[in-house]
Amino acid sequence: MKKMITRRNFLKAAGVSAAALGLAACGGSSSSTASSAASSTAASSTAAKADGKVYYLNFKPEQDQDWQDLAAEYTKETGVPVTVVTAASGQYETTLMSEMEKSEAPTLFQVNGPVGLANWKDYCYDLSGSQLYGELTSDSFALKDGDAVAAIAYVLETYGIIYNKELLTAAGYTQDDIKGFADLKKVADDIQARKAELGVDGAFTSAGMDSSSDWRFKTHLANLPIYYEYKADGISSTDAIKGTYLDNYKQIWDLYITDSTCDPTLLASKTGNDAVAEFVGKKAVFYQNGTWAYNDVKDLGDDNLGMLPIYIGVDGEENQGLCTGSENFWCVNNNSSDADIQATLDFLYWCVTSEAGTSAMADKMGFVIPFKKAKDSTNPLITIANQYVADGKTSVDWCFSTMPSEEWKNGVGSALTAYAAGTGDWDGVVTAFVDGWAKEYKLANG
């Protein structure tokens, strides 16, 4: 039996503390658009020869340098060689498959949740007896395959609509004016109509659909109709999505692409970096992304950053909070040598318990990690996320870890792009979403 991680389990286990909310990268950040994997090996000429070695295939391009630095520090301290290779944005699964075929395969890799684990569980070392597992604040942060602990979540994440308070105020509004989709549309439409007067190019940053950005919409935005369907039906996964809330998905997507900094026909070539530049350059008021994007937008000033829930027009959404969960689970390769497995376990334990490791993960990477010795993050967007919970708002579960495959996401993304460009219609999106789900689920589950 595989155990699904949900926000409900997260917050129950963590007591809705600040450490239960946080950030991480999702399919790749705006600052990471390289077409090839970047790699470096931490080494020290003065280090003693180590018995084992570590090879970490990292999922998060935006934290690549931070992991390189932390690996180098660990090698300097222990003499254990640590190699960090970072997959290009949107290419993790492909890169993992390729790297696992090599004689020097990763000793440490990631899965995104139960669906990802189903593909890789035969490669996962049982972590149930490890010191790392003992440091978890709750068993709810582990993915299990039967009694075996196959993977461990190492960062909790939150996303929504980041906004520029200064620009919103200049337009005559505050966050208090936006309590649902109707309010959001009213404000965005007004800003779009007055964009020349306000000195912006659009209410929303461009909804870029290249691989550095499309995950924000084919995965993160698509989570909303899935979440509400699961909630209405009292389920946590399905082999056949019905598409109950796809009209709601359509109206938020329509808002994104019409009240935008660019014409919808241009979205296929727009990138994550384009959206960041528009937002930081004060050419857009709203920017859908997560707390992991703080380093990209911090130049606007901490006091100038706010976050809104992603409203899609569902009854009761005035009580909705931000989207919180995780799709980042560490797995240790059970095909590695005993020495390399132990070296990898030791490295992970050091990352989540040492002053150097916990400081790097909290202060440099901006992570909120579910381990006993975790440090509080200084990221102001996390403070905002915590406040929503303190105010009694209901956070949206991350249900996209139940999406049947990467191919399903790509199909939805292509249909969204065609719809925006005028070369396809919304029926194409519905077909990709509903029929594509059933097809891909069947392929993935026999």
N, C-alpha and C positions, 0 to 999 in steps of 0.2 A: 504494500500500500504506500502510495506517495502522499506526503503531507503538504497541503497547499498553504503558503504563507499569505495571510491577508492583513490589512491594516487593523482589523478587529483583534486578531491575535497579537499583533504588535503592541497596540495600546493597552490591551488587557495585561500583557506581560510586563510592560514598562511603566504601568501606572500613570499613563498620560504625562510623563515627565518630559522635560526638554530633550532628553536623550532619545526619546521615542520618535522624534520628528527630525527630518533632516534632508540631506541632499546627496546626490551622486550624479554621475553622468548617466545618460541614457544612451541610445545608440550612437553617440558621438556628439561632440560639441561644436559650436560655431567656429571655434578657434582651431579645429582639427579637420582639415580637408585634404590632407596628403593622400595621394593615390596608392602609396606603398607603405608597408609597415616600417616603423622606425624602431631601431634596436640599439642597445648599448649594453656593455657588460661592465659591472662594477668590479674593480680590481684594485689591489694594493700591493706594491712591491715589497712592503715590509710585513705583510700578513703571513701567518704561518699556514702551511699547506693544510687544507681541510679534507676530510674523508669524503664528504658529499658536496653536492652543488645544487643550486636552485635555478630553474628556468621558469619565469612567470610570463605567461601570455596575457597581457593586460587588455581589458575591454575599453578603457576610458582614455581616449586621445588627449583630453584636456588635462589629465593628471600625469601624462607621460613623464615630463621632466621631474615632477615630484617623486615619482617612483624610482626614476634613475638615481636621484640624489639620495633617497632613503636606502636603496640597494647599496650604493657606494659607501654610505655610512656604516651599514651592517657589515660589509666586507672588511672595512678598515678595523672595526671593533672585534670581529670574530675570525677573520681569515677565510670565511666561506664565500666562494664565488657566487654572485647572484646576477643572472642575466634577466633583463626586462625587455620584452618585445611587445610593442603596442600595435595592434591591428588598426588598419585604416578605418575611418568612419563607415559604418554599415557593412563591414567585411569580416566581422569577428568569426562567425560560424564557418565561413569559407576558409579563413586563415587557420582556424583551429583544426579543421579536417586535414588541411595540407600539412600542418606542423606535426600532427599526431602520426603521420605516416613516416616521419623521419626517425633515424636512429637516435638522435638527440631530441626527443620530444619534450614538450613542456612538462615540468613536474607539478606545475600549478596552473590551473585554468579556471574558467568561469562558466556557469550556466545561468539562464535568466529566470528559472523557476521550474515548476513541474514539467512543462512541455520540453524545455531544454534538457532537464535531467533524464527524461525518457530516452533521449538520443544518446546520452553519454554515461548512464548509470553503470555500465559494465566496465568503465574506466575509472570509477570513483573509489578511492581508498576509504575504508570505514573509519570515520573520525570519532566514533563513539568513545574510544579510550584515550583520546588525545587531550593534551593540556589546553589546546585551543578551544575544544568543545566545553571544557570545564570553566572557561572564562565567559561563556555566553550568559547574559542576564536572564535568559529564559530558553527553554527547549523549543519554544515556538519559533525561534529564529533558525531552526535547522530543517533541512529537507531530508526526509527519510525514505529509504527503500527497504520496506519491511522493518526489521529492527536496526538496520545499519544506518548510520548518519552519513549520508552521501555528500551533502553540501551544507555550507554554513553561510548565512547572510552576513555581510560585513559592513553594509552601509544602508541607512534608511533614507528615503527620498521624498521630496515634496515639490509639486509644480502647480502652476496656475497661470494667471495673466499678470505679468509684472507691468507696473505703470509708472510714469513720470509724474510725480505729484505737482511739480511746478507747472508743467504743461496742462495738466487737468484743471488746476486752479485757474490758470490763465483763460481757459475756455469757460470758466464759470461754474465748475463742478468740483465735488469732493467724492470720496469713496462712499459717503453716506447716501449719495444720490443713486447708487447702483446696487440694487438688491435682487436683481434677477435679469433674465435675458432682455425683457422689454425695456428695462432701464438702460442696460448696456447698449442696446441698439439705438435708443433715442440719443444717448450721449455721443456715440460713435458717428451716427448720421449727422449730427449737428457739427461735430468737429470736422468731418469730411467736407461738409458744405462750406465751412468757414476756414478751410485750410490755408488759403492765401493770407487771410487776415491774421491767423494765428501763427503763421510762419512755419507750418509743418507741411509735409508731403502727403500725409494721410493719418487716419486715426490709428491703424494697425501697421506694424512693420510688414514687409512682404512675406507671404507664406511660401517661402522657397521650397520647391519640390525636387531639388537635387539631393544626392545622398547625404549631404552634410546637414540637411534640414528637414527632409520629408518625414522622418520619424516623429516629429512633433505633431503631425497630423494623421498619418496612417496608423500610428500607434497610440500616442498620448491623447490626442483629441478623440480618436475612435474608442478610447476607453470609456468615455462618458455614456454613449448609448448602450454599451455592453454592461456597464455597472448598473444602470437603471433597469435594464431588462432582467439581469440577475436578481436585483433587489425586489422587483415586482413579482418574479416567479419563485422567490425563495430558494435560489440555487447558487452554487459557487463556480459552476462550469457547465458546459453543454457540448453535445456533439452536433447540434444544429441550432444556430442562432436564428431567431425569428425576425429580427430587425424592427422590433416594436418602436424603437425611438430613433429610427433613421431620418424621419422628418425633422427631428430636433437637431440631429447631426448636420442635416442640410442647411438649416437656418443659421447655425453658428459658422459653418464653412462659407456660406454666402456672405455673411457679414465680414469675415476675414478677408475675402478676396475682392469685395466691392469697396469697402471703406479702408483702402490700402494705399500704400505709397507707390504702387505700380499697377499697371493694367494686368488683369488676370491672365492674359495670353502670354505674359512674360515669366510666369511663375516656374515653368519647367527648368529655366536656367538660373533662377535666383538661388542664392546659397545662404547658409547659416551666417556667414560673415557679413553678407549684405544686410541681414536683419539686425545684427549687432550694430553695424555702422549707422544704420538709420535710427536706431534707438538711442545710442550714445551720442549721436550727432544732433539729437533733439528734433528729428524729422518725423517722429511718430510718438504717439502717447502710450500705446499698448503693445506688449511683446509677450507672446505665449512662450514660456519656458520655465525652468525650475530653479531651485535654490542653488544648484550646481553652477548656474550661469553668473553668480555674483562677481567673480573676478572679471568677467567680460563687461559688466555694466557698472562697476563700482566707481568709475570716474564721474558718474552723475552725482555722487555723494550719498552717503547712507541715509540721511534724513529725507532725501528726495525720492527714495524707492518705496513703492507699495506693491501689494499683491492682491488680486481679486480671484475669487473662484471662477472656473470656467462655466458660465451659465449657458444652458441650452434650451431653456423654456419649459422645464418640468415643474409640475405642481410641488409646492413646498420648498423650492430651491432657495428661498430667502434664508433657510437654515443650513444651506450647504456650505461646507468649508473647502479647503484645498484638497488636492489629490495626493495621497500619502501611501507609500509602500516600498517595495524593493524588487529589483530584478538583477541583483548582483550577489551571486553565491560562489564562494570559493570551493573548488574541488581539487583534491590531490590525486595525481595520476598513479593508479595502483600498478601500472606496468613499469614504473621507474624502479631503479635499484633500491634496496633497503636503505643504503647510505643516503641516496638522494631524497627518498621519502622522509627520512628523519631530518635531513638538513632543511627541507621545505617546511616541515612541522615546526622546527625550531625558529625559522625565520618568521613564520606567521605568529607564533607565540610572542616573539620579541616585538613585532609590529603593534600588537594590541595590549601589551603590558608595560613596555619600557617607556621612559620619559621621551626618548627620541622618537620612537614609533608613534605613540599616542599624540605627541605634539605635532608631528608632521601630518598625521591624518586629520587632526582637528583644525590646526591653524593654517597649514599650507594647502591641503587638499579640500578643506572645508567640510569634512565628513562628520556625520553623527553615526557612531558605531555602537552596536549592541553588545558591548563587552564591559566587564565590571570596572576596569580601570580607565574607561573612556574619559576624555576631557571634553568639556563643553565647547562647542564651536562658537567662534566670534562672528559668524556670518549673520548680518542683520535680517536677511530674508528668513532665516530659521526662527528668529525672534517673532517675526510676523506670523509664521506658520503656527508657532506655539500659542500665540494670542488667539487665533481662531478656535483652537481646541479649548483654551481657557474660557472663551466666550460661549462655549456650548455648541459650536457649530459641528455638524456631522461631516467628517472628512470622507472623501470618495476613495473607495478601495482601488488598488491597482489590480484590475482584472485582466490586463492585457498579457499577463504571464500565462493565461489560458488560451490565447490566440493560437490556432492550430499549427501555424508554421510561418516562417519568414516569407514564403511564397505567397501566402494569404495577404500579408501586409503589403507586399509589392503589388499584388493585384488591386488592392484598395487604393494604394498610392497612385498607380497608373490611371485608374478610373477617376480619381479626384482631379488629377492633372488634366485629363482630357475634358472633363466637365468644365474646369476653369477656362480652358483654352477655347471652348466652344466646339470642339471636335467630337465631343461625347455628351451624353445626357445623364441625368441623375439616375435613370433606370440602370445605367451601366454601373454606377456606384453600388446600387442595391444588389445587383446581380453578383458583383465581386464580393460584397460583404456577406450575403446570405448563402448563395449557391457555392461561392468559393470556400466558405467556412466548412460546409458539409463535405465538399470534395476533399479539401486538405485534411480535415479530421479523419476521414476514412483512410486516406493514404498513410497518415501518420500512425494510425491505430489498427491497421489491418482490417 
